[in-house]
Amino acid sequence: MNFQRNLAITPTSLHTIAVIVMVLWIVVGVFGGSSNPYNTGNYKIVASGWWFQLPSILSHAGWFNSLFGMLASVFTVYTLAELNISQVLLRVNSRIMSIVFGALVSTCIFIHSFCPGMVMMVCVLLSYFGLFSSYQLENSSTRIYSTFLYLSIASLTFPKALWLLPIYWLSMYMLRTCNIRSVIASVLGLLTPYWIVGTIAFCTDKMPSFWNTFGQFYRFHWGGYTTLSTATWVMIGLTFIMFMIGVCDFFVRIYMDKNRTRNIYYVIILHGFAYFLLLILQPIHAQAIMPLILLSTSIMAGHYIANGESSLSNILTCIISATILIVFVLNTWIL
């Protein structure tokens, strides 16, 4: 049995990658550089909205902050496996998507902290459960409400998450769940966190901070490409290549998937390209957007690894694995 198949179907792989994520997180903290390479000035641009209302021990770099980042990543590893099981994203019993995510998030050391991107990552992943399960349902209001509720919660820490609203509404159309009731449910889900936060802000005389959140939504920061380190650009390039390999392989083997699975992957691909576009337009927010890219890349690359059967795909999987390991070493000790 080849390396690719062993990696995809080993029963203990999920627990192993969870342990590896925790170990590598500690290794980076001890032997590598700071878990948050942005200084305080730039971090105020990257993290906006209500993020700074959190206790300083959570919203600033430090060991406690890094611990919460690690827990968010481990939670995502397991939740991504549950998404795969509940939505039947693969034709084989595999946890390969979680394995790929664990490897990538461990390598991407500039997000090794509890930052707005981690909140975005968890909320977007949770929103996928309701979005994907709403496929062709006549009464999908509850699922759509929860989908947009999670997106709205993410926007409280990173207001530009609201830029993804057209992508989510288009996803509803692609999944054939777009009707008057579902659209109204999406708007209600979107407004619910702001009703709660707005009420709290009004009662505590923090309305200026509340309105400043909306100001961050339409504030556009041109340029900023030089603010990204070499390690960041290496990770962006690696994830884009892996994402495109998964996308190309999906369309080559599209006839092997059921209609429901195809439509779900169409949505995942749409979201992946939207995340990369958002990163290119706003590179200064790489720390917040990169976790979303890791999600889409893990799903598409996992689909490729799990379903590949040729000698070429096995060799390419070995090359990808070796590249991730090399990039991790470079990011930790050199870059």
C-alpha positions as CSV (number, residue, x, y, z in Angstrom):
1,M,0.0,0.0,0.0
2,N,1.4,3.4,-1.0
3,F,2.2,6.4,1.3
4,Q,-0.8,8.3,0.0
5,R,-3.3,5.6,0.9
6,N,-1.7,4.9,4.3
7,L,-1.9,8.6,5.1
8,A,-5.5,8.8,4.2
9,I,-7.0,5.8,5.9
10,T,-4.9,5.2,9.0
11,P,-7.4,5.0,12.0
12,T,-5.2,6.8,14.5
13,S,-4.1,9.6,12.2
14,L,-6.6,12.2,13.6
15,H,-5.3,11.7,17.2
16,T,-1.7,11.7,16.0
17,I,-2.0,15.0,14.1
18,A,-3.7,16.6,17.1
19,V,-0.8,15.7,19.3
20,I,1.7,16.9,16.6
21,V,0.0,20.3,16.4
22,M,0.4,20.7,20.2
23,V,4.0,19.6,20.2
24,L,5.0,21.8,17.2
25,W,3.2,24.7,18.8
26,I,5.4,24.3,21.9
27,V,8.5,23.8,19.7
28,V,7.9,27.1,17.9
29,G,7.3,28.9,21.1
30,V,10.5,27.6,22.7
31,F,12.9,27.5,19.8
32,G,11.3,29.8,17.3
33,G,10.6,33.5,17.2
34,S,7.6,35.3,18.6
35,S,4.2,33.8,18.1
36,N,3.0,37.1,16.8
37,P,5.5,38.9,14.5
38,Y,3.4,42.1,14.2
39,N,4.3,44.9,16.5
40,T,1.6,46.7,18.6
41,G,1.1,49.4,16.0
42,N,0.5,47.1,13.0
43,Y,-1.6,44.7,15.2
44,K,-4.1,47.5,15.8
45,I,-4.7,47.6,12.1
46,V,-4.9,43.8,11.7
47,A,-7.2,43.3,14.7
48,S,-10.0,45.8,14.8
49,G,-13.6,46.1,15.9
50,W,-14.5,44.6,19.3
51,W,-11.3,42.5,19.6
52,F,-9.7,45.0,21.9
53,Q,-12.6,44.7,24.3
54,L,-11.3,41.3,25.3
55,P,-9.0,41.0,28.4
56,S,-5.4,41.9,27.4
57,I,-4.2,38.4,28.3
58,L,-6.3,37.1,25.4
59,S,-5.9,39.9,22.8
60,H,-2.1,40.4,23.1
61,A,0.8,38.1,22.4
62,G,2.0,35.9,25.2
63,W,2.0,32.3,26.5
64,F,-1.7,32.4,27.5
65,N,-2.6,33.9,24.2
66,S,-0.6,31.2,22.4
67,L,-2.3,28.5,24.4
68,F,-5.7,29.7,23.3
69,G,-4.5,29.8,19.7
70,M,-3.4,26.2,20.0
71,L,-6.7,25.1,21.5
72,A,-8.6,26.8,18.7
73,S,-6.4,24.9,16.2
74,V,-6.9,21.5,17.9
75,F,-10.7,22.2,18.0
76,T,-10.6,23.0,14.3
77,V,-8.8,19.7,13.6
78,Y,-11.6,17.7,15.2
79,T,-14.4,19.8,13.9
80,L,-13.1,19.6,10.4
81,A,-13.3,15.8,10.8
82,E,-16.9,16.0,12.0
83,L,-17.7,18.2,9.0
84,N,-16.3,15.6,6.6
85,I,-18.3,12.8,8.3
86,S,-21.6,14.7,8.5
87,Q,-21.5,16.0,4.9
88,V,-19.8,12.9,3.4
89,L,-17.2,15.0,1.6
90,L,-15.0,12.0,0.8
91,R,-15.8,8.6,-0.8
92,V,-13.5,6.8,1.7
93,N,-13.4,6.8,5.5
94,S,-10.6,9.2,6.0
95,R,-9.5,12.1,8.3
96,I,-7.0,13.4,5.8
97,M,-8.6,16.9,5.7
98,S,-7.8,17.3,9.4
99,I,-4.3,15.9,8.9
100,V,-3.6,18.4,6.1
101,F,-5.0,21.3,8.2
102,G,-2.9,20.3,11.3
103,A,0.2,20.2,9.2
104,L,-0.4,23.5,7.6
105,V,-1.5,25.4,10.7
106,S,1.6,24.1,12.5
107,T,3.8,25.3,9.7
108,C,2.1,28.7,9.5
109,I,3.8,30.1,12.6
110,F,2.8,33.7,12.2
111,I,-0.8,32.8,13.3
112,H,0.4,30.8,16.3
113,S,-1.6,33.0,18.7
114,F,-5.2,33.7,19.6
115,C,-5.9,36.4,17.0
116,P,-9.0,37.5,15.1
117,G,-8.1,35.0,12.4
118,M,-8.6,32.1,14.9
119,V,-12.0,33.4,15.8
120,M,-12.8,33.8,12.0
121,M,-11.6,30.3,11.3
122,V,-13.7,28.6,14.0
123,C,-16.8,30.6,13.2
124,V,-16.6,30.1,9.4
125,L,-16.0,26.3,9.9
126,L,-19.1,26.1,12.2
127,S,-21.1,28.1,9.7
128,Y,-20.4,25.4,7.1
129,F,-22.4,22.9,9.0
130,G,-25.6,24.8,8.6
131,L,-24.8,26.0,5.1
132,F,-24.0,22.6,3.6
133,S,-26.8,20.8,5.4
134,S,-29.3,23.2,3.9
135,Y,-28.9,21.8,0.4
136,Q,-32.2,21.7,-1.4
137,L,-34.2,22.0,1.8
138,E,-37.6,23.8,1.5
139,N,-37.5,24.9,5.1
140,S,-33.8,25.7,5.8
141,S,-34.4,28.9,7.8
142,T,-32.9,27.5,11.0
143,R,-29.8,26.3,9.3
144,I,-29.3,29.5,7.4
145,Y,-29.9,31.6,10.6
146,S,-27.1,29.7,12.4
147,T,-24.8,30.1,9.3
148,F,-25.1,33.8,9.3
149,L,-25.0,34.1,13.0
150,Y,-21.6,32.6,13.1
151,L,-20.4,34.9,10.3
152,S,-21.7,37.9,12.2
153,I,-19.9,36.8,15.4
154,A,-16.7,36.6,13.4
155,S,-17.3,40.1,12.1
156,L,-17.3,41.5,15.6
157,T,-13.6,40.7,15.9
158,F,-12.8,41.3,12.2
159,P,-15.4,43.6,10.6
160,K,-14.2,42.9,7.1
161,A,-15.6,39.4,7.5
162,L,-18.8,41.1,6.3
163,W,-17.2,41.3,2.8
164,L,-18.0,37.6,2.6
165,L,-21.8,38.2,2.7
166,P,-22.2,38.2,-1.1
167,I,-20.2,34.9,-1.2
168,Y,-22.5,33.3,1.4
169,W,-25.7,34.5,-0.4
170,L,-24.3,33.2,-3.7
171,S,-23.6,29.9,-1.9
172,M,-27.2,29.7,-0.8
173,Y,-28.2,30.0,-4.5
174,M,-25.7,27.4,-5.5
175,L,-27.0,25.0,-2.9
176,R,-30.6,25.7,-4.0
177,T,-31.8,26.9,-0.7
178,C,-32.4,30.5,-1.6
179,N,-36.0,31.7,-0.9
180,I,-37.7,34.5,0.9
181,R,-37.7,32.8,4.3
182,S,-34.0,31.8,4.1
183,V,-33.0,35.3,3.0
184,I,-34.9,36.8,6.0
185,A,-33.3,34.2,8.3
186,S,-29.9,35.2,7.0
187,V,-30.5,38.9,7.7
188,L,-31.8,38.1,11.2
189,G,-28.8,35.9,11.9
190,L,-26.5,38.6,10.8
191,L,-28.2,41.3,13.0
192,T,-28.6,39.2,16.2
193,P,-25.0,39.7,17.5
194,Y,-25.1,43.4,16.7
195,W,-28.4,43.8,18.5
196,I,-26.9,42.3,21.6
197,V,-23.5,44.1,21.4
198,G,-25.3,47.4,20.5
199,T,-27.5,47.1,23.6
200,I,-24.5,46.4,25.8
201,A,-22.6,49.3,24.2
202,F,-25.6,51.7,24.8
203,C,-25.9,50.6,28.4
204,T,-22.2,51.0,29.1
205,D,-21.7,54.2,27.2
206,K,-19.5,52.6,24.5
207,M,-21.5,53.5,21.4
208,P,-18.4,55.3,19.8
209,S,-16.6,51.9,19.9
210,F,-19.7,50.2,18.5
211,W,-19.9,52.6,15.5
212,N,-16.2,52.3,15.0
213,T,-16.7,48.7,14.1
214,F,-18.8,49.7,11.1
215,G,-16.1,52.2,10.2
216,Q,-13.6,49.3,9.9
217,F,-15.9,47.5,7.5
218,Y,-15.6,50.1,4.7
219,R,-12.1,51.3,5.5
220,F,-9.7,50.0,2.8
221,H,-6.0,49.8,3.2
222,W,-4.2,49.9,-0.1
223,G,-0.9,48.2,-0.6
224,G,0.9,46.8,2.4
225,Y,2.6,44.0,0.5
226,T,6.0,44.9,2.0
227,T,4.6,44.4,5.5
228,L,4.5,40.6,4.9
229,S,7.6,38.6,5.7
230,T,9.2,36.0,3.4
231,A,7.8,33.3,5.6
232,T,4.3,34.6,5.0
233,W,4.7,34.7,1.2
234,V,6.1,31.2,1.2
235,M,3.0,30.0,3.1
236,I,0.7,31.8,0.7
237,G,2.4,30.3,-2.3
238,L,2.4,26.8,-0.8
239,T,-1.3,26.9,0.1
240,F,-2.3,28.3,-3.3
241,I,-0.5,25.5,-5.1
242,M,-2.0,22.9,-2.9
243,F,-5.5,24.5,-3.3
244,M,-5.1,24.5,-7.1
245,I,-4.0,20.9,-7.2
246,G,-7.1,19.9,-5.3
247,V,-9.4,22.1,-7.5
248,C,-7.9,20.7,-10.8
249,D,-8.1,17.1,-9.5
250,F,-11.7,17.7,-8.4
251,F,-12.8,18.8,-11.9
252,V,-10.9,15.9,-13.5
253,R,-12.8,13.4,-11.2
254,I,-16.0,15.3,-11.0
255,Y,-18.0,12.4,-12.5
256,M,-17.2,10.2,-9.5
257,D,-19.0,12.4,-7.0
258,K,-22.8,12.7,-6.4
259,N,-24.6,15.9,-7.3
260,R,-24.9,17.0,-3.6
261,T,-21.2,16.5,-3.1
262,R,-20.4,18.4,-6.3
263,N,-22.4,21.4,-5.2
264,I,-20.8,21.5,-1.8
265,Y,-17.3,21.5,-3.4
266,Y,-18.4,24.2,-5.8
267,V,-19.2,26.3,-2.7
268,I,-15.9,25.4,-1.0
269,I,-13.9,26.4,-4.2
270,L,-15.8,29.6,-4.4
271,H,-15.0,30.5,-0.8
272,G,-11.3,29.5,-1.3
273,F,-10.9,31.8,-4.3
274,A,-12.7,34.6,-2.3
275,Y,-10.3,34.2,0.6
276,F,-7.2,34.4,-1.7
277,L,-8.7,37.4,-3.4
278,L,-9.3,39.1,-0.1
279,L,-5.8,38.4,1.0
280,I,-4.3,39.9,-2.3
281,L,-6.5,43.0,-1.9
282,Q,-5.8,43.4,1.8
283,P,-2.4,41.8,2.5
284,I,-2.0,43.8,5.8
285,H,-4.8,41.5,7.2
286,A,-2.9,38.3,6.4
287,Q,-3.0,37.2,10.0
288,A,-6.8,37.3,10.0
289,I,-7.4,35.8,6.5
290,M,-4.8,33.1,6.4
291,P,-6.6,30.7,8.7
292,L,-9.6,30.8,6.3
293,I,-7.3,29.9,3.4
294,L,-5.9,27.0,5.4
295,L,-9.5,25.6,5.8
296,S,-10.3,25.7,2.1
297,T,-6.8,24.4,1.2
298,S,-7.1,21.5,3.6
299,I,-10.5,20.4,2.2
300,M,-9.4,20.5,-1.4
301,A,-5.9,19.0,-0.8
302,G,-7.5,16.3,1.4
303,H,-9.9,15.4,-1.4
304,Y,-7.0,15.0,-3.7
305,I,-4.9,12.8,-1.4
306,A,-7.8,10.6,-0.3
307,N,-9.1,9.9,-3.8
308,G,-5.8,9.7,-5.7
309,E,-4.7,6.2,-6.8
310,S,-2.0,6.7,-9.4
311,S,1.8,6.6,-8.9
312,L,2.0,10.2,-9.9
313,S,-0.4,11.3,-7.2
314,N,1.5,9.3,-4.6
315,I,4.8,10.9,-5.6
316,L,3.1,14.4,-5.5
317,T,1.8,13.7,-2.0
318,C,5.3,12.7,-0.9
319,I,6.7,16.0,-2.4
320,I,3.9,18.1,-0.7
321,S,4.6,16.4,2.6
322,A,8.4,17.0,2.3
323,T,7.8,20.6,1.3
324,I,5.6,21.3,4.3
325,L,8.3,19.9,6.6
326,I,11.0,22.0,5.0
327,V,8.8,25.1,5.2
328,F,8.2,24.5,8.9
329,V,11.9,24.2,9.6
330,L,12.6,27.4,7.6
331,N,9.8,29.3,9.2
332,T,10.9,28.3,12.7
333,W,14.7,28.7,12.7
334,I,15.7,30.7,9.6
335,L,13.0,33.1,8.3
